[in-house]
Amino acid sequence: AATSAGGVTHLASLADGSGLNPLLQYPEMVIHPPVLYAGYTGFTIPFAFAMAALLGRYPGEKWIHLTRRWTMIAWCFLSAGILLGAHWAYAVLGWGGYWSWDPVENASLMPWLTGTAFLHSVMMQEKRGMMRVWNVWLVFTTFLLVIFGTFLTRSGVVSSVHAFAQSSIGRWFVGFLIVAIVICLAAFLKNRDYLRSDNQLDSMLSRESSFLFNNLILLVACVAVLSGTLFPVLSEAIRGTKISVGAPFFNRVNIPIAMFLLFLTGVGPLLAWRKTSVESLRRNFGWPLLAGIVGAVIAVAFGLRDFYVTLCLLLSAFVTFTILSEFYRGARVISARTGSNLLSSAGQLTMRNTRRYGGYVIHFGMVLIFIGICGQAFNQDKQMEMSAGSVMTIGPYRLHLQNFDSDQQPNYSSERATIDVDQGGRSVMMLYPQRRFYPSNQESGTMVAISSTLREDLYVVYAGRSPDSNLPVIHAYLNPLVKWIWFGGVIIVLGTILALLPNRQAVLVMSSATESSFVPAGAQPARVSISARSQIPRDND
């Protein structure tokens, strides 16, 4: 009976499984998958609108307005999901980074790139009736890349720490992709005359041209990421050997592309629709360009010598000044007409055209992310075997390893290091990196200790014990500006929400003038208030 009871208990424990993977036992992993999934599935809505409009030859541009709003919602979820995943990789995996160009990371980035291109070029169709073919195919491509990304994750065709186990479901995704591509091509070829543009590009110095270049560069980036991701599969099919390309390839190709995109982010608002005069160009570019040059000169004066980092800081200052000048010019007009202060006027300006100024807020969030990524050029890391009393120096910090202790919890056992960090001869913080072991699935994991400021992150990992000496190994990283990336992500989400809000009605300014009317003899003079309404016009996108 005892044996039987024990057997039943054993079977019940097996049915319960081994528990959640240790890497997933982190709060962000509760929201990262559904947020990313919402971004993926959200792109099916603009795809359905675009396909229905194309097949039904829907007149006018109403469908594109609806598509744009749904695309913004999906894009916001996808952006948040990508950044949550990057933060999880940074805080949990213990390798000191947040983006490794892993195939599954790339799978989420590719529809983000094409979705971003659509959100910019859609304004060309709304304003000028242009780029209809581009827009339809950008929506189609984004949807197809979502399916392709799911295929990469589920099929096991590429090696990834994020991918699920290899299974036969991959062939179903391939079949669906082929059917979807055929349907998209057939719908386009049958109704391509419906997508004829109303206008042509009038000048290379125009806002239309900036959107066109923006689209081209985003698509080039997408093709580069796609080719690098699929290179192992293609090499295995052609040569029989799987050859992977790593981060150096992606960085070499995409960093120049990113710099050009950052430049276009600042240029777009300075250009007028149809054609920009040379005088207007000189007037609008002067101060932002000067701000960028001053920022780069200051960086070089402080010892910065990396070309791309210097260029990124120059362009970041240029874009930031452009955004601030756009808010300042509009707020100054409202302030002059209403008498309110500039800050209140900027708020009124923003709420009168939420789409335009929400877009500027998103651009500023991207600037913060670019600045944070620049910090990678100055990363430091150091690894050494340490025992109680050992000292490690990294940057301005000295890490004093005080002791180790162990702990037993219901689902894991852990060994923890206690590290006293001093800077300039005084103790500034205590860090407690851990190494955990989960007996249910026989896996080990790290609990990274991070001290984060706007300037830098001190990132300490208890990497385990040396196989030779059995001494604990401590790996410390000093990563500048990482926090700017997470702040930039928050700004992007807030800017997207702002851009989705309805516009507030234009401000009405009541100005009163007093006249004396005809007064009969012996009567008291009456004062008549005459109200004149002046309406501040809404800004154009």
C-alpha positions as CSV (number, residue, x, y, z in Angstrom):
1,A,0.0,0.0,0.0
2,A,2.9,2.3,0.9
3,T,4.5,1.5,-2.4
4,S,1.3,2.2,-4.3
5,A,0.7,5.5,-2.5
6,G,4.3,6.5,-3.3
7,G,3.8,5.6,-6.9
8,V,0.7,7.7,-7.2
9,T,2.4,10.7,-5.6
10,H,5.3,10.3,-8.0
11,L,3.0,10.3,-11.0
12,A,1.2,13.4,-9.7
13,S,4.5,15.2,-9.3
14,L,5.5,14.3,-12.8
15,A,2.2,15.6,-14.1
16,D,2.9,18.9,-12.5
17,G,6.0,19.3,-14.5
18,S,9.4,20.8,-13.5
19,G,8.1,24.4,-13.0
20,L,8.8,27.6,-14.8
21,N,12.1,27.9,-16.5
22,P,14.5,29.9,-14.1
23,L,15.2,32.5,-16.8
24,L,11.5,33.3,-16.9
25,Q,11.0,33.7,-13.2
26,Y,11.2,37.5,-13.5
27,P,8.4,40.1,-13.2
28,E,8.9,41.5,-16.7
29,M,8.4,38.1,-18.3
30,V,4.8,38.3,-17.0
31,I,4.1,41.2,-19.3
32,H,6.7,41.0,-22.1
33,P,5.2,38.1,-24.0
34,P,1.6,39.4,-24.1
35,V,2.7,42.9,-24.9
36,L,4.9,41.7,-27.8
37,Y,2.0,39.4,-28.9
38,A,-0.4,42.3,-28.9
39,G,2.0,44.1,-31.2
40,Y,2.2,41.1,-33.5
41,T,-1.5,40.5,-33.7
42,G,-2.3,44.2,-33.9
43,F,-0.7,44.4,-37.3
44,T,-3.3,42.0,-38.7
45,I,-5.9,44.8,-38.5
46,P,-4.1,47.3,-40.9
47,F,-3.5,44.2,-43.1
48,A,-7.2,43.4,-43.2
49,F,-8.1,47.1,-43.9
50,A,-5.5,47.3,-46.7
51,M,-6.6,44.1,-48.4
52,A,-10.3,45.0,-48.1
53,A,-9.7,48.4,-49.6
54,L,-7.6,47.0,-52.4
55,L,-10.0,44.2,-53.3
56,G,-13.1,46.5,-52.9
57,R,-11.4,49.5,-54.6
58,Y,-12.6,51.6,-51.6
59,P,-12.9,55.3,-52.7
60,G,-11.1,58.0,-50.9
61,E,-8.6,57.8,-48.1
62,K,-10.8,57.0,-45.1
63,W,-9.4,53.5,-44.8
64,I,-5.9,54.9,-44.5
65,H,-6.9,57.1,-41.5
66,L,-8.3,54.0,-39.7
67,T,-5.3,51.9,-40.7
68,R,-2.8,54.5,-39.4
69,R,-4.4,54.6,-35.9
70,W,-4.5,50.8,-35.6
71,T,-0.9,50.7,-36.8
72,M,0.2,53.2,-34.2
73,I,-1.4,51.0,-31.5
74,A,0.3,47.9,-32.7
75,W,3.6,49.7,-33.2
76,C,3.4,51.0,-29.6
77,F,2.8,47.5,-28.2
78,L,5.6,46.1,-30.4
79,S,8.0,48.9,-29.3
80,A,7.2,48.3,-25.6
81,G,7.6,44.6,-26.0
82,I,11.0,44.9,-27.7
83,L,12.3,47.2,-24.9
84,L,10.8,45.0,-22.2
85,G,12.6,42.0,-23.7
86,A,15.9,44.0,-23.9
87,H,15.6,45.0,-20.3
88,W,14.9,41.4,-19.3
89,A,18.0,40.2,-21.2
90,Y,20.0,42.9,-19.5
91,A,18.8,42.3,-15.9
92,V,18.5,38.5,-16.0
93,L,20.9,36.8,-18.5
94,G,24.0,38.2,-16.8
95,W,26.1,38.9,-20.0
96,G,26.2,42.7,-19.5
97,G,24.2,43.6,-22.6
98,Y,20.6,44.1,-23.8
99,W,20.7,43.4,-27.5
100,S,22.8,40.6,-29.2
101,W,21.2,40.5,-32.7
102,D,19.7,37.1,-31.8
103,P,17.4,35.7,-34.6
104,V,14.3,36.0,-32.5
105,E,15.3,39.6,-31.4
106,N,15.7,40.3,-35.1
107,A,12.3,38.8,-35.9
108,S,10.6,41.4,-33.7
109,L,12.7,44.2,-35.1
110,M,11.9,43.6,-38.8
111,P,8.1,44.3,-38.6
112,W,8.9,47.3,-36.3
113,L,11.1,48.8,-39.1
114,T,8.5,48.3,-41.8
115,G,5.7,49.5,-39.5
116,T,7.7,52.6,-38.8
117,A,8.2,53.2,-42.5
118,F,4.4,53.0,-43.0
119,L,3.6,55.4,-40.2
120,H,5.8,58.0,-42.0
121,S,4.8,57.4,-45.6
122,V,1.1,57.3,-44.8
123,M,1.2,61.1,-44.4
124,M,2.2,61.3,-48.0
125,Q,-1.0,59.6,-49.0
126,E,-3.1,61.7,-46.7
127,K,-1.6,65.0,-47.7
128,R,-0.7,64.5,-51.4
129,G,-2.3,61.3,-52.5
130,M,1.1,59.8,-53.1
131,M,2.9,56.5,-52.3
132,R,-0.3,54.4,-52.4
133,V,1.7,51.4,-53.7
134,W,4.4,51.8,-51.1
135,N,1.8,52.0,-48.3
136,V,-0.1,48.9,-49.3
137,W,3.0,46.9,-49.7
138,L,4.4,48.2,-46.4
139,V,1.3,47.0,-44.6
140,F,1.5,43.6,-46.4
141,T,5.2,43.2,-45.7
142,T,4.7,44.1,-42.0
143,F,2.1,41.4,-41.7
144,L,4.2,38.8,-43.6
145,L,7.2,39.6,-41.3
146,V,5.0,39.0,-38.3
147,I,4.2,35.5,-39.6
148,F,7.8,35.0,-40.5
149,G,8.9,36.0,-37.0
150,T,6.5,33.5,-35.5
151,F,7.9,30.9,-37.8
152,L,11.5,31.6,-36.6
153,T,10.4,31.3,-33.0
154,R,8.4,28.2,-33.3
155,S,10.2,26.1,-36.0
156,G,13.7,25.8,-34.5
157,V,15.1,26.6,-37.9
158,V,17.6,29.0,-36.3
159,S,19.5,28.7,-33.0
160,S,18.3,31.2,-30.3
161,V,18.1,31.4,-26.6
162,H,14.6,32.7,-27.1
163,A,13.3,30.1,-29.6
164,F,11.0,27.3,-28.7
165,A,12.0,23.7,-29.3
166,Q,12.1,22.5,-32.8
167,S,8.8,21.1,-34.0
168,S,6.8,20.2,-37.2
169,I,4.6,23.3,-36.9
170,G,7.2,25.3,-38.9
171,R,6.0,23.8,-42.2
172,W,2.5,25.1,-41.6
173,F,3.8,28.6,-41.1
174,V,5.8,28.3,-44.4
175,G,2.7,27.1,-46.2
176,F,0.7,30.0,-44.8
177,L,3.4,32.5,-45.8
178,I,3.4,31.2,-49.4
179,V,-0.4,31.4,-49.6
180,A,-0.4,35.0,-48.1
181,I,2.3,36.2,-50.5
182,V,0.4,34.8,-53.5
183,I,-2.9,36.5,-52.4
184,C,-1.1,39.8,-51.8
185,L,0.5,39.6,-55.3
186,A,-2.8,38.7,-57.0
187,A,-4.7,41.4,-55.2
188,F,-2.1,44.0,-56.2
189,L,-1.8,43.0,-59.8
190,K,-5.5,42.9,-60.3
191,N,-6.1,46.3,-58.8
192,R,-2.8,48.2,-59.3
193,D,-4.5,51.0,-61.3
194,Y,-6.5,51.8,-58.1
195,L,-3.2,52.7,-56.4
196,R,-2.2,55.3,-59.0
197,S,-0.7,58.4,-57.3
198,D,-2.5,61.8,-57.6
199,N,0.7,63.9,-57.5
200,Q,4.4,63.5,-58.2
201,L,7.5,64.6,-56.2
202,D,8.0,68.3,-56.9
203,S,11.4,68.8,-55.4
204,M,14.2,67.0,-53.6
205,L,14.1,69.7,-51.0
206,S,10.7,68.9,-49.6
207,R,9.0,67.0,-46.8
208,E,7.9,64.3,-49.3
209,S,11.5,63.6,-50.2
210,S,12.5,63.2,-46.6
211,F,9.7,60.6,-46.1
212,L,10.8,58.8,-49.2
213,F,14.4,58.6,-48.0
214,N,13.2,57.6,-44.6
215,N,11.3,54.7,-46.2
216,L,14.2,53.6,-48.3
217,I,16.6,53.6,-45.4
218,L,14.2,51.7,-43.1
219,L,13.7,49.0,-45.8
220,V,17.5,48.7,-46.4
221,A,17.9,48.1,-42.6
222,C,15.1,45.5,-42.7
223,V,16.7,43.7,-45.7
224,A,20.1,43.8,-43.9
225,V,18.7,42.3,-40.7
226,L,16.7,39.7,-42.7
227,S,19.7,38.6,-44.7
228,G,21.9,38.3,-41.6
229,T,19.3,36.3,-39.8
230,L,18.7,33.9,-42.7
231,F,22.4,33.5,-43.6
232,P,22.9,30.3,-41.5
233,V,19.8,28.7,-43.1
234,L,21.0,29.7,-46.6
235,S,24.5,28.6,-46.1
236,E,23.4,25.2,-44.8
237,A,21.1,24.8,-47.8
238,I,23.8,25.7,-50.3
239,R,27.0,24.5,-48.7
240,G,25.8,22.0,-46.2
241,T,27.4,23.9,-43.4
242,K,25.6,26.3,-41.1
243,I,27.5,29.6,-40.9
244,S,26.3,32.2,-38.5
245,V,26.9,35.9,-38.7
246,G,27.3,37.7,-35.4
247,A,26.9,41.2,-33.9
248,P,29.9,42.7,-35.8
249,F,28.2,42.2,-39.2
250,F,24.9,43.7,-38.0
251,N,26.7,46.7,-36.3
252,R,28.8,47.4,-39.3
253,V,25.8,47.5,-41.6
254,N,23.2,49.1,-39.4
255,I,25.2,51.8,-37.5
256,P,25.6,54.0,-40.6
257,I,21.9,53.4,-41.5
258,A,20.9,54.4,-38.0
259,M,22.9,57.7,-38.3
260,F,21.2,58.6,-41.5
261,L,17.8,57.9,-40.0
262,L,18.6,60.1,-37.0
263,F,19.6,62.9,-39.4
264,L,16.3,62.5,-41.3
265,T,14.4,62.7,-37.9
266,G,15.7,66.2,-37.5
267,V,15.5,67.3,-41.1
268,G,11.8,66.3,-41.7
269,P,10.2,69.0,-39.6
270,L,12.4,71.7,-41.2
271,L,11.2,71.0,-44.7
272,A,8.0,72.3,-46.2
273,W,5.5,70.3,-48.3
274,R,6.0,70.4,-52.1
275,K,9.2,72.6,-52.1
276,T,11.5,74.3,-49.6
277,S,13.2,77.5,-50.6
278,V,16.9,77.8,-50.0
279,E,16.3,80.8,-47.8
280,S,13.9,78.9,-45.6
281,L,16.4,76.0,-45.5
282,R,19.2,78.3,-44.4
283,R,16.9,80.0,-41.7
284,N,15.6,76.7,-40.3
285,F,18.8,74.7,-40.3
286,G,21.1,77.3,-38.9
287,W,20.5,77.1,-35.1
288,P,19.9,73.3,-34.9
289,L,23.0,72.6,-36.9
290,L,25.0,75.0,-34.7
291,A,23.7,73.2,-31.6
292,G,24.8,69.9,-33.0
293,I,28.3,71.1,-33.9
294,V,28.7,72.7,-30.4
295,G,27.7,69.4,-28.8
296,A,30.2,67.5,-30.9
297,V,33.0,70.0,-30.2
298,I,32.4,69.7,-26.5
299,A,32.5,65.9,-26.7
300,V,35.8,66.0,-28.6
301,A,37.2,68.5,-26.1
302,F,36.4,66.0,-23.3
303,G,38.4,63.3,-25.1
304,L,35.8,61.6,-27.3
305,R,37.5,60.2,-30.4
306,D,35.0,57.5,-31.7
307,F,33.7,58.8,-35.0
308,Y,30.2,57.3,-34.9
309,V,29.7,58.2,-31.2
310,T,30.7,61.8,-32.0
311,L,28.4,61.9,-35.0
312,C,25.5,60.4,-33.0
313,L,25.9,63.1,-30.3
314,L,26.0,65.8,-33.0
315,L,22.8,64.5,-34.6
316,S,21.1,64.0,-31.3
317,A,21.7,67.6,-30.3
318,F,20.6,68.7,-33.8
319,V,17.3,66.7,-33.6
320,T,16.6,67.8,-30.0
321,F,17.1,71.5,-30.9
322,T,14.8,71.0,-33.9
323,I,12.1,69.5,-31.7
324,L,12.4,72.2,-29.1
325,S,12.3,75.0,-31.8
326,E,9.1,73.5,-33.2
327,F,7.4,73.7,-29.8
328,Y,8.9,77.1,-29.1
329,R,7.8,78.7,-32.4
330,G,4.2,77.5,-32.0
331,A,4.0,78.3,-28.3
332,R,5.3,81.8,-28.8
333,V,2.5,82.6,-31.3
334,I,-0.2,81.3,-28.9
335,S,1.5,83.2,-26.0
336,A,1.4,86.5,-27.9
337,R,-2.3,86.1,-28.8
338,T,-3.5,84.8,-25.4
339,G,-1.1,86.3,-22.9
340,S,-0.5,82.9,-21.3
341,N,3.1,81.8,-20.4
342,L,5.2,79.7,-22.8
343,L,4.7,76.5,-20.9
344,S,0.9,76.8,-20.9
345,S,1.0,77.8,-24.5
346,A,3.1,74.8,-25.4
347,G,0.5,72.6,-23.7
348,Q,-2.3,74.2,-25.7
349,L,-0.3,73.8,-28.9
350,T,0.3,70.1,-28.3
351,M,-3.4,69.4,-27.6
352,R,-4.5,71.2,-30.7
353,N,-2.5,68.9,-32.9
354,T,-1.7,65.8,-30.9
355,R,-0.6,63.8,-33.9
356,R,2.1,66.2,-34.9
357,Y,3.5,67.0,-31.5
358,G,3.1,63.5,-30.2
359,G,5.3,62.5,-33.1
360,Y,7.9,65.0,-31.9
361,V,7.8,63.5,-28.4
362,I,8.3,60.0,-30.0
363,H,11.3,61.4,-31.9
364,F,12.8,62.8,-28.7
365,G,12.4,59.3,-27.1
366,M,14.3,57.9,-30.0
367,V,17.1,60.5,-29.4
368,L,17.4,59.3,-25.8
369,I,17.7,55.7,-27.0
370,F,20.4,56.6,-29.5
371,I,22.3,58.4,-26.7
372,G,22.0,55.4,-24.5
373,I,23.3,53.1,-27.2
374,C,26.3,55.4,-27.7
375,G,27.4,54.5,-24.2
376,Q,28.3,51.0,-25.5
377,A,31.5,52.5,-27.0
378,F,32.8,53.1,-23.4
379,N,31.7,49.8,-21.8
380,Q,34.3,48.2,-19.4
381,D,34.3,44.7,-18.0
382,K,36.6,42.8,-15.7
383,Q,36.5,39.2,-14.4
384,M,38.5,37.6,-11.7
385,E,38.5,34.8,-9.2
386,M,37.8,36.3,-5.8
387,S,37.7,35.1,-2.2
388,A,36.7,36.9,1.0
389,G,38.8,40.0,1.3
390,S,39.7,40.3,-2.4
391,V,39.5,43.6,-4.2
392,M,38.6,44.4,-7.9
393,T,39.0,47.8,-9.5
394,I,36.8,48.9,-12.4
395,G,36.6,52.5,-13.5
396,P,36.3,54.7,-10.4
397,Y,35.0,51.9,-8.3
398,R,36.7,49.4,-5.9
399,L,34.8,46.2,-5.2
400,H,35.6,44.7,-1.8
401,L,34.3,41.1,-1.6
402,Q,33.4,40.7,2.1
403,N,31.9,37.2,2.3
404,F,29.7,34.5,0.8
405,D,26.6,33.1,2.3
406,S,24.1,30.4,1.2
407,D,20.3,30.2,1.4
408,Q,17.7,27.5,0.8
409,Q,14.3,28.3,-0.6
410,P,11.5,25.9,-1.5
411,N,12.3,25.9,-5.2
412,Y,16.0,26.8,-5.3
413,S,19.2,27.1,-3.3
414,S,21.5,30.1,-3.7
415,E,25.0,31.3,-2.9
416,R,25.3,35.1,-2.5
417,A,28.3,37.4,-2.5
418,T,28.4,40.5,-0.4
419,I,30.4,43.3,-2.1
420,D,31.2,46.7,-0.6
421,V,31.7,49.3,-3.4
422,D,33.7,52.4,-2.6
423,Q,34.5,55.4,-4.8
424,G,37.1,58.0,-3.9
425,G,37.9,56.2,-0.7
426,R,34.4,56.1,0.8
427,S,31.8,53.4,0.7
428,V,28.9,54.3,-1.7
429,M,26.8,51.1,-1.9
430,M,26.5,47.4,-1.2
431,L,25.8,44.8,-3.9
432,Y,24.6,41.2,-3.5
433,P,24.9,39.2,-6.7
434,Q,23.6,35.6,-6.5
435,R,24.0,32.2,-8.1
436,R,20.9,30.0,-7.9
437,F,20.4,26.3,-8.5
438,Y,16.9,24.9,-9.3
439,P,16.8,21.2,-8.5
440,S,13.4,20.6,-10.2
441,N,14.9,21.1,-13.7
442,Q,18.6,20.9,-12.8
443,E,19.4,24.4,-14.1
444,S,21.5,27.3,-12.7
445,G,20.7,31.0,-13.0
446,T,22.1,34.3,-11.9
447,M,20.6,37.2,-10.0
448,V,22.5,40.3,-11.3
449,A,23.3,43.1,-8.9
450,I,22.9,46.5,-10.7
451,S,23.5,50.0,-9.4
452,S,22.0,52.3,-12.1
453,T,22.3,56.1,-12.5
454,L,21.8,58.4,-15.5
455,R,25.6,58.4,-16.0
456,E,26.4,54.6,-15.8
457,D,25.4,51.2,-14.5
458,L,27.7,49.2,-12.3
459,Y,26.7,45.6,-13.2
460,V,28.0,42.7,-11.1
461,V,27.5,39.0,-11.8
462,Y,28.4,36.0,-9.6
463,A,29.5,33.8,-12.6
464,G,30.0,30.6,-10.6
465,R,33.1,28.8,-9.5
466,S,36.4,28.3,-11.4
467,P,36.8,24.7,-12.5
468,D,40.5,24.9,-11.7
469,S,40.7,26.6,-8.3
470,N,37.0,26.2,-7.2
471,L,37.1,29.9,-6.2
472,P,34.1,32.1,-6.9
473,V,34.3,34.1,-10.2
474,I,33.0,37.7,-10.1
475,H,32.4,39.5,-13.4
476,A,31.9,43.3,-13.2
477,Y,30.7,45.6,-16.0
478,L,30.7,49.4,-16.2
479,N,28.0,50.4,-18.8
480,P,27.5,54.1,-19.4
481,L,24.2,55.7,-20.2
482,V,22.1,52.5,-20.3
483,K,19.3,54.1,-18.3
484,W,18.7,56.6,-21.1
485,I,17.5,53.7,-23.2
486,W,14.7,52.8,-20.7
487,F,13.7,56.4,-20.3
488,G,13.6,56.8,-24.0
489,G,11.2,53.8,-24.2
490,V,8.9,55.3,-21.7
491,I,8.9,58.6,-23.7
492,I,8.1,56.7,-26.9
493,V,5.0,55.0,-25.3
494,L,3.8,58.3,-23.8
495,G,4.3,60.1,-27.1
496,T,2.3,57.4,-29.0
497,I,-0.5,57.7,-26.5
498,L,-0.5,61.5,-27.0
499,A,-0.5,61.1,-30.8
500,L,-3.6,58.9,-30.5
501,L,-5.6,61.5,-28.4
502,P,-8.2,63.6,-30.3
503,N,-7.3,67.2,-31.0
504,R,-8.7,69.8,-28.7
505,Q,-10.6,72.6,-30.3
506,A,-8.6,75.7,-31.2
507,V,-8.3,78.4,-28.5
508,L,-10.8,81.2,-28.7
509,V,-9.5,84.6,-27.6
510,M,-12.0,87.1,-26.4
511,S,-10.9,90.7,-26.8
512,S,-13.4,93.4,-25.7
513,A,-13.6,97.0,-26.8
514,T,-15.7,99.7,-25.2
515,E,-17.7,102.3,-27.1
516,S,-20.0,105.1,-25.9
517,S,-23.5,104.9,-27.5
518,F,-25.7,107.8,-28.2
519,V,-26.9,109.2,-24.8
520,P,-30.2,111.1,-24.6
521,A,-30.2,114.3,-22.6
522,G,-30.4,113.7,-18.9
523,A,-29.6,109.9,-19.2
524,Q,-26.6,108.2,-17.8
525,P,-24.1,107.1,-20.4
526,A,-24.2,103.3,-21.1
527,R,-21.1,101.3,-21.9
528,V,-21.5,98.6,-24.5
529,S,-19.0,95.7,-24.6
530,I,-18.2,94.6,-28.1
531,S,-16.6,91.1,-28.3
532,A,-14.3,90.2,-31.1
533,R,-13.3,86.6,-31.5
534,S,-10.0,85.7,-32.9
535,Q,-9.2,82.0,-33.6
536,I,-5.8,80.7,-33.7
537,P,-5.5,78.4,-36.7
538,R,-4.5,74.8,-36.3
539,D,-1.1,73.8,-37.3
540,N,-0.7,71.5,-40.3
541,D,1.1,68.2,-40.0
